[in-house]
Amino acid sequence: MDVPRVEYREMTSSRPAEPSEAIRTRVEEARRRQLERFGGEGTYTNARMKNRHVRAHCQVDSDGQVLLRQAMDVLGFSARAYTKILRVARTIADLEGVHAIAPHHVSEAINYRSLDRRLE
């Protein structure tokens, strides 16, 4: 099993780390957005979205679609992985405090899915 590596530049960065309280606030705001999004439908988090929610709340622009198509074709991701990537991209956008899922959210979600695959 490959263990994820921490890059040297990350360990030696002079940029200060985000304080725990700031992270907590971002997570709480993201959870609040998710509760509002699903409005008491019995779904409370992006991870539990049904396919109809994914279609409604996980729209990506053409650049994001290109990234998803490449992940499907080149990396051999399944339809199930496609849906998981969209859910994670939605969560990343929520943590960033933005409504639209941008290509960099999709790219980050694809990277997480690739990492999951290597660890399985």
C-alpha positions, 0 to 999 in steps of 0.5 A, a space after each residue: 500500500 502506498 502511503 501519501 507523502 507530504 511534499 518538501 515544499 509543504 513542510 518548509 513553507 513559511 506561510 502560517 497554517 490556518 488556525 483551528 478556529 478558522 477551520 471550525 468556522 468554515 466547516 460550520 458555515 459549509 454545514 449550514 449551507 448544506 442544511 439550507 440546500 436540502 431544506 428538511 428533505 431528510 438529507 443533511 450533507 452532500 455525502 448523502 445526496 441522492 442522484 436527483 440532488 447531484 443533478 440539481 446542486 452539482 452543476 459544473 461548467 465546460 472546463 469542469 466537464 472536460 476534467 471529469 471526462 478525462 478522469 473517466 476516460 484516462 483514469 478509468 473512473 466508474 459512474 459511481 466514482 463520477 458521482 462521488 467526485 461531484 459530491 466532494 467537489 460540491 463540498 469543497 466549494 461549500 468550504 470555500 463559501 462559493 455557490 458555483 463548483 469551479 474547475 479547481 474544485 473538480 480537480 481537487 476532488 479527482 485527486 482525492 478520488 485517485 488517492 482513495 483508489 491507490 489506498 484501496 
